[in-house]
Amino acid sequence: MAPRLKSLDLFNDAYAQRIEQLMQEKREGRKVIGTFCLYVPDEIIFAAGADRVVLCGGKSDPITRAEEYLPRSVCPLIKSSFGSVIQSTCGTGEACPHFGLVDAVVAEATCDGKKKMYELLGQRVPTYVIDLPQVPDSPGALRYFESELGRFADYLEGLTCIRATDDRLREEIRSANETRRLLQRLFDYRKRDVPPLTGLETLKVMQKQYFLSPAVFKDYVRALCEEIDRTESPAGERRPRIMIAGCPMPSGSTKVPEIIESHGGVIVVEESCTGTRSFEHLVDEERLVSEALPPMQAIAERYLKIPCACMTPNDRRIESIVDLAREYRVDGVVYYSLQGCHGYNVERYCVQQALKQAGISMLAIETDYSASDAGQIGLRVEAFLEMIA
């Protein structure tokens, strides 16, 4: 195993500092936007002068409160997120402070459970929903999504009194692409025979991506990459190389990665919203110049490429999983889905068939945020690792 990198402490110690930063921004009159999904473009939020934090819940504690409003069969991410927000807005003080610091929530029309949850959330905090074409390659999808993003920019201007001009959008595009390139650099290190980071360490870095400010997050990732460059590549016994594919793992949700790596595997890549989906595509800066491409269109093009399971048909995601498995030389794929997440659970079959055709083994794990099934998952993971070793 590689020695632990000291730069990881930057991410572990960042929470209190970020909360203070958000509180200071609010005292100065800056608006804070809460989001739940990669389909909400950061570039537009920052160009309109607001700050942003992601409100996805990854803990089981708020779920009991959420089930007073939501069915038990709804996925735990939706319930944890809703429960965290309402605990903060009702002043119970039980949730993390940033859930109560947002001036507005910007939601997106992805899965049915989230769409209906947003209707309830709108009764407690101002909530704006961006509609999302879910057949992304259909005629008119790009034009429609670009118009939706334009309306979103208008909404933010009404909130912040700052217009997301083309110049401001271009500046934020450059900044966001810089972050994506840094994350690509970080993930490239994981292609080594002995990765310098464990999967769990990388996940905790990625969970901070949409919590910290972009400037601070970039500084921390750059420092981490520079430390890796200065550190001698470790030698060690080869461990089974694992990809996790499927649902996002927001802060607090680390059960499955912990089990995989405690049983001897090493996670080398994550195909998820807390993994490669967040950075694999850049906004096309070259066409902004060479073709005078409108920034809003360039943003819309990039975000429609995100291969979430809410999209149909979703061949793009299935092809990406197989390509990533080969690129990172994985021995097996753990397909991680949450109970009640019908999109990812149904899509599992097509992913398994594609991986089987490529000669890559897959273990499917459907779970929630509780620890009740940790022992059972451990036994299945142990058997899977023995099979692919």
N, C-alpha and C positions, 0 to 999 in steps of 0.2 A: 504493500500500500504506500501511496505517496504521503510525505509529511504534510501536515495541515498548514495551509497558507495563512499568514497573519492578516492579510488584506480582507479576509472573510469577516473579521471582527468589525470592519466598517459597516457592513450590512446589518450585523446583529445588533449594533449599538445605535442604529439610526432612528428608531421609532420615536423616542422622546423629543429628539431634535426636530423631526418633521412635524410633530404635533405643535410644537412651539412656533415653528415657521408658519403653519397654516393659521394659527390663532393671531399671529402678528399681521399676516396678510388681511385677515378679516377686520382687524382693528383699523387698518389703513384703507379699507373700503374695497379690497379686491374680492371678487366672487370666487367661490369654490364649487366646482361641479363634481358630482358623483356619477360614476359610470359602472357598468357591469360587463362590458363586452368589447372585444377587439374591433367590432364593426363601427364603433363610435370614434371618428378620427381625432386624435389628440391635436393634430396640426390646426384644426379649426378652433378648438377650445383655446389653445394658447394664443393663436392669432387674434382672437377676440378679447384678449387681456385677462382671461380667467385662469385659475389653477385647477388641477384635477387630481382626484383620488379614485381608485377602484373600490367598490363596495361589496365585491363577491365574498360571501361567507364560506369559511372552510372548517368551522368548529361546530360541535354538536350542541353546545350549551344553549344557543338561542332558539333551537328548533322547537322546544316545548312551548315557548311563547308564540312562535309562528303558527303552530298547529291549532291555536285558538281561532285562527282565521283561514288557514289553508288545509286542504286534505292531507292526510298522512301519506298518501300515495305519491304526492308531489316530490320531486327529487330533492335531496338534502341541500344542494347548493342554493336552490331557490328559497327553501325554508330558512336556512342559516342566514342568508342575506337579508331576507325580509325581517326575521326576528331581530337581527342586529340593529337594523335601522329603526324599527319601532321602539326597541328598548332605549335607544339613544334619544329619540324625539319625544318620548314620554317622560324623560328625566329620571329613569330608574338608575342610571349610572352603571348598568350591568355590562354594557357592550364597550368595545374599544372606542375611545373618544372621537376618532375621525369620522365615524358614522353619523355623528350629530353635528358636524361642522359644515356640511354642505348646504349651499343656498338653493340648489336645484339638482335634481337627478335627470340625467339624459339616458334614456333607455332605448332599446332597439327591438324591432319585431322579429325575433328569431323563433324560439320554440313557444308552443301554446302556453305552457306553464308560466313562463316569464311574462308573456303578454298579459295574462290575466292577473298575475301578481302585481304588475305595474299599475293596474287599475285601482287596486287596494292601496298601493303605496302612494298614489296621487292624492289620496284623502289626507295624508300626513305631511307630505313634502311636495313642493312644486315638481312635477314630472313631465318631461317632454319626451315623446316617442318618435324615433326615426324609423320610417317604414323601410323595409329591406326587400328587394326583389330576390326571391328564393330559387329562381331559375336563371342563374347569372349570365348564361350565354344566350338567352333568348333575345330576339330583336327588341330594342327599346329599353332593355334592362339598365344599361349604363346611363342612358339619357335620363331615365326616371330616377335612378339613384343620385345622379348629379343634381337634379332638381330638388331632391329631398335634402341633400347636404346644403344647398343654397338656402332653403327654408330654415334649416338648422342654424346657419350663420346669422340669418335675420333674427331668430329667436335670441341668440346669444347677444347680438347687438342691443336688443331691447333690455337685456339683463345687465350688461356691462357698460353700455353707451360707447363701445369701441367697435369699429367696423373691421371685420377680417378682410382687409384689402388684399389684392393680388400680391403686393410686395411683402406684406406681413405673412401671407401664406407661403410664399417662396422661402422666406427665412425659416419658418417652422418646418417646412419640408426638408431643408438642408439639415436642421437640427435632428429631426426624427430619423433621417437616413443615417446620420452619424451614429446614433444609438444602435440602429440595426446592424451596421457594419461592425461595431464593437462586439455585439452579441454573436455575430457570425465568427469573429475572431476567437471569442471565448469558447464557442462550441467546437471550433477546429482543433483545439488542444485535446478534446475528448476522443479524437480519432487515433490517438497514440495507443500503443500496445498496453501501457499502464497509464491511464488518464491521471492528470495532476489533481483533478477534482472528483469527488464522489458524486453520484447522482443526487443524493440528498443535499449536499453542499450547493450544487448548481441550482437545484429547485428553490432553495431558500434565497439565492441571488435573484432568480427570475421572479419570485413572488414580490420582490421589492420594486420591480420595474415600473409598475403602475401605482406605486404608493409614494416613492420619493420623487422629488422634482427632477426633471430631465437633466439639468446641469449637474446636480449632485450624483445622480445615478451614473451618468457618464464618467464622472471623475472617479467614482469607486470602481467601476468595471475596468477602466483604463489602468488604475493602480493594480488591480488584481491581475490583469494580463501582463503588465510589466514585471510583477513579482514572479509570475510563472516563467517569463523569459529569462529571468535572472537565476532561476532555480534549476539545478541539475535534474534532468529527467530521471524519475525513479525507476528502479528495476524491481521486479517482484514476480511472484507466481501468477500465471495467467488465470483470470477468473472469467466465468461465462459473461459475455457481453450482451446486455439486455436493452431493448428499446421499450419504453412505455408509450402506448398510443391510445388516444381516446379523450376522455373528459378532462377539463382543466383541474388543477390542484391549487386552489387559492390558499392564502396563508392559514395555517392550522391544519391543513390536509396533507399529512405526510405518512399516513399509515402504510400504504402499499410500498412506497420506496424504502421505508425503514425495514420492512419485512424482507424485501428482495435482497438488500445489501447486508442485512444481518445473517442471511442464510448463505452468503458466499458469492452472490452475483454482483456485477457492477453495472449500473445504469449509465449508458454512454450517450443517449439521446432521448428526447421526449417529443413525440408528435402530438402536440396539444397547444391550447391557447397559452399555457404557461411554459411552452417550449418553442419549437421551431415556427409554429404558425405566427408568432408575434413578430418575427423578424425576417422571414424567408424571402419576402418580396419588398423591393424598394419602390418608392415613388420615382417615376422616370424623370430625373432632373435634366437629362440631356435634351429631351423633347420640349422641355419648358423653354429652352433657348433655340434649338434648331428648328422647331416647328411652331414656336410661340404658342405652345399648348397651354390653355387656360389652367391655372393651378387647381381649381376645383375639379376639373375633369381628370387631371392627373391623379388627384387624391382618390376620386371615385373609382378609377381604373384599378388602382393598387388594392383598395379595400375589398372590391368585389372578387379579387383572386383568393381571398382567405377561404380555405376549403372546410368550412364547418359542416357538421352533419345535418344542419338545417337546410343545406342546399340540395337541390335535386336537378338532374342526376349528379352524382358526386364522384365521378371517375377520377377527377383531379386529386382528391384526397387519397383514394386507394392507390393510385400510381405513385403519389408522394411517399406513402408509407413504404412501399417496396423499394423505391429509390433510396430512401434514407437508410433502410436496413442494409442495403449493399454498401452505401457510402461509409457508414460507420462500422461495417463488418460485424454486425450483430449475430449472435448465435441463436437468439430467440426473441420473440415479441410478447410482451404482456399487454393484453388489450384491457384497459381499465375503463369501466363504465359505472355510473352511479345508478342506483335503483330508481326507477321512475324516469330515467332519461331515455325516452323512446328512440330518439334520433340515433344516438350512438349505439344503443343496444340492438336496434334493427340492422344498422349498417355493419355490425360485427360479422355477420355471415359473409358478406361480400369481401371484407378485408381478409377473413380467414381463407377464403377460396383463392384469393390472389397470392397470399403468402404461401399457401400450400403448393401452388403452381410454381412459385419461385424457389421452392425447397427450403422454406424457413418455417420453423415451428412456432406455434402461438398458444399462449395460455390466456383464457378469458376469465377475468375477475369482475364480478358485479357486486358492488358493496355500497356502504353508506359511510357516515363519519364516525360511527360508534366503534368501540374496540371489541364488540361482542363476537365478531367473526375472525378476529386476528389469529387465533390458534388454527382454525380451519384453513385460512389463507396460507399461513405458514407451512402447513403440511403439503398443500398443493404446490406452492412455490418450490419447496425443497425437492419434491419429486420431479418437477419440471427442470430444475437446474441439473439434477442428476442425469436426466434424459439427454440434455443438450450438451453436457460437458464433454 
